[in-house]
């Protein structure tokens, strides 16, 4: 069965979430929707909230994953993160990270969600 774009994106988000939890972050919520946009993953890193934008690209024919975070996208994420800080939590310290993911060549059996991807984690991306 062929995966849809939405299911590929969900799979990539699941893998990213697992990867960040392996790095010590705690999952708070996924797909938070605010008035100006959506934040893929909200996590906690010690005493700071981390708003994570997940960018997945199968290949870079049309630009890499990091290049796809435009100034407009950054503004929407920032506004949505501000709304979350004002209305959803008492924690006031936060940062916005971007995790760029690409597919690894499949030459072995996958044992976890993260095995099929490479991750580039940019802390305090903007």
Secondary structure by P-SEA (a helix, b strand, c coil): ccccaaaaaaaaaaaaaaaaaaacccccccccccccccccbbbbcccbbbbbbbbbbcccccccccccccaaaaaaaaaaaaaaaaccccccbbbbbbbbbbbcccccccccccccbbbbbbcccc
